[in-house]
Each structure stands twice: as C-alpha cells, then as structure tokens.
Amino acid sequence: MYRSQSITVIIPCLNEEQGIESVLRRMPEFVDQVIVVDNGSTDRTSEVAKSFGAEVIREPVRGYGRSYKKGFSFAKGDLIVTLDGDHSYPPDAISYLIEAFLHLEVDFLNASRFPVRDKRAMSWKHKFGNWVLSLAMSLLYFQWVRDSQSGMWVFKRSILKDMRLISDGMAFSEEIKIEALRNRAIRFAEISILYSSRLGEIKLNPWRDGFYNLWFLVRKRFDRG
C-alpha cells in the first residue's frame, strides 16, 4: 500500500532473465502485487521472477500489447504501474511517480524518457524516431505528448473499463495514451524519469515498428469503431 492505495506493477517479459533480476531486486517493498507476464520466453525469466516473489502469468501468443492485456486481467491494485523487464526503466522511481500522480490529481501519468541523460540508453536513430512519433501523436490528438512510446505509466485500474485497446503489438504503448487523451473524463499528465541502457537482447525493430506505429496513429485517429 502507498498512501492507502494498493499498487500492482506489471512487467511484460520475453527472454529477460538478466534484466528481470535487477528490476525485482529494486522493487519497492510497498508494492502489493508484482505481475511478470512471460510472453513465451525460452530462458529462465519465469524461474528468476518466481524466486523474487513475482506472480508469473504466461501469455503464449507473442506481442507487447497482448502481454499487457493479459496482465491487466490479473491486476488487483487501485493503481497500476508498468515498466519493462530489461532494467531500462527505474523501479526505484515508482514512489516518485506515484507522489507526482497523487499531487497532480490525474488518472494517467506517462513517464517520459526525455531528455535522455544516459547517452548509451538510446541511439540517435531511436531518438529521431521517437520524436517523429510523438510529434505525429501530438498533432493528431491535439495535446503535446513528449514521449508517446514510453513503457512506464501510472494509472487508475478503474479507467481500463473505458478504454478500447485493440493493439497486440508495440503500438499498444501509444494506444493506451491515445485512449487516455480521447476521454475527457481521464486526466492525463507527463513527467520525466531517468532512462538507462537495457540489459539483454534488443527486440525492437526500429524501422518496421516505427512505420507501423506511425500508421497505427493515423488509423486510430480516424477509426470510427
């Protein structure tokens, strides 16, 4: 519990044996539920996560969004915090983010990776791609978003029922923010965090995922469904 709010942390993982140990070692004690969604790992990700007391949920169908939607269905906390299993997002910043979340009185808080202070954490190509996607999202949805692709958020679990989340892939990260921005009843804010270089293999395909996410932004904007 944190200030009378129960906290669930959800971490999607695909072969993050190295990173997940570092993440869970730094997990704050006030977190009530830690869910690791194993998205078909072939290494010891699940075993390592269980050894640190995490609740491991298996999602055999590959996909970033697919993993999160599976994790959401098992979440019990009043607030949900998300981060990756590669140690690039800081688990010890969770209290800082929740404090900001409560102080700003919002429903969805996005943790922006910018400005990137660790030069090893993100290549110029990824920085440029993130800038293009964030600018496109800001223009299409009429609100400035500094980091549309961030994978660390804090939000009220109760708002999930008002979201239409269709992406099973990497576009899920921008889609959940779009759903928050579109709903006038959901108060959205953004705050910077310290982003670090990841541990383990890189799974993102910058060109393929970048162009797909750009297409998804446009499609979602004009989707009448």
ChimeraX attribute file (.defattr): number of C-alpha atoms within 10 A of each C-alpha:
attribute: neighborCount
match mode: 1-to-1
recipient: residues
	/A:1	15
	/A:2	14
	/A:3	9
	/A:4	7
	/A:5	15
	/A:6	16
	/A:7	24
	/A:8	26
	/A:9	26
	/A:10	27
	/A:11	26
	/A:12	29
	/A:13	27
	/A:14	23
	/A:15	21
	/A:16	25
	/A:17	22
	/A:18	19
	/A:19	21
	/A:20	27
	/A:21	18
	/A:22	15
	/A:23	21
	/A:24	21
	/A:25	11
	/A:26	14
	/A:27	17
	/A:28	13
	/A:29	8
	/A:30	15
	/A:31	18
	/A:32	15
	/A:33	20
	/A:34	25
	/A:35	22
	/A:36	27
	/A:37	31
	/A:38	24
	/A:39	24
	/A:40	18
	/A:41	18
	/A:42	12
	/A:43	13
	/A:44	13
	/A:45	25
	/A:46	26
	/A:47	12
	/A:48	19
	/A:49	25
	/A:50	13
	/A:51	11
	/A:52	14
	/A:53	12
	/A:54	20
	/A:55	17
	/A:56	20
	/A:57	17
	/A:58	18
	/A:59	20
	/A:60	13
	/A:61	11
	/A:62	15
	/A:63	20
	/A:64	20
	/A:65	21
	/A:66	22
	/A:67	28
	/A:68	23
	/A:69	20
	/A:70	17
	/A:71	24
	/A:72	17
	/A:73	9
	/A:74	14
	/A:75	18
	/A:76	15
	/A:77	20
	/A:78	15
	/A:79	22
	/A:80	23
	/A:81	24
	/A:82	24
	/A:83	23
	/A:84	23
	/A:85	29
	/A:86	26
	/A:87	23
	/A:88	20
	/A:89	24
	/A:90	17
	/A:91	22
	/A:92	13
	/A:93	16
	/A:94	23
	/A:95	14
	/A:96	11
	/A:97	22
	/A:98	22
	/A:99	14
	/A:100	17
	/A:101	24
	/A:102	12
	/A:103	9
	/A:104	14
	/A:105	13
	/A:106	17
	/A:107	20
	/A:108	24
	/A:109	26
	/A:110	26
	/A:111	27
	/A:112	22
	/A:113	24
	/A:114	17
	/A:115	13
	/A:116	16
	/A:117	13
	/A:118	11
	/A:119	11
	/A:120	11
	/A:121	15
	/A:122	17
	/A:123	10
	/A:124	9
	/A:125	11
	/A:126	14
	/A:127	13
	/A:128	12
	/A:129	19
	/A:130	20
	/A:131	18
	/A:132	15
	/A:133	23
	/A:134	21
	/A:135	18
	/A:136	18
	/A:137	24
	/A:138	17
	/A:139	12
	/A:140	16
	/A:141	16
	/A:142	11
	/A:143	13
	/A:144	15
	/A:145	23
	/A:146	23
	/A:147	24
	/A:148	27
	/A:149	25
	/A:150	21
	/A:151	21
	/A:152	24
	/A:153	24
	/A:154	24
	/A:155	23
	/A:156	19
	/A:157	19
	/A:158	12
	/A:159	15
	/A:160	16
	/A:161	8
	/A:162	12
	/A:163	15
	/A:164	12
	/A:165	16
	/A:166	14
	/A:167	18
	/A:168	17
	/A:169	17
	/A:170	19
	/A:171	23
	/A:172	24
	/A:173	21
	/A:174	22
	/A:175	23
	/A:176	20
	/A:177	21
	/A:178	22
	/A:179	18
	/A:180	22
	/A:181	19
	/A:182	15
	/A:183	13
	/A:184	9
	/A:185	11
	/A:186	17
	/A:187	15
	/A:188	22
	/A:189	18
	/A:190	20
	/A:191	16
	/A:192	15
	/A:193	21
	/A:194	17
	/A:195	23
	/A:196	19
	/A:197	14
	/A:198	18
	/A:199	16
	/A:200	15
	/A:201	12
	/A:202	8
	/A:203	8
	/A:204	10
	/A:205	8
	/A:206	13
	/A:207	12
	/A:208	9
	/A:209	15
	/A:210	20
	/A:211	13
	/A:212	14
	/A:213	21
	/A:214	18
	/A:215	14
	/A:216	16
	/A:217	22
	/A:218	14
	/A:219	11
	/A:220	15
	/A:221	14
	/A:222	9
	/A:223	8
	/A:224	6
	/A:225	5
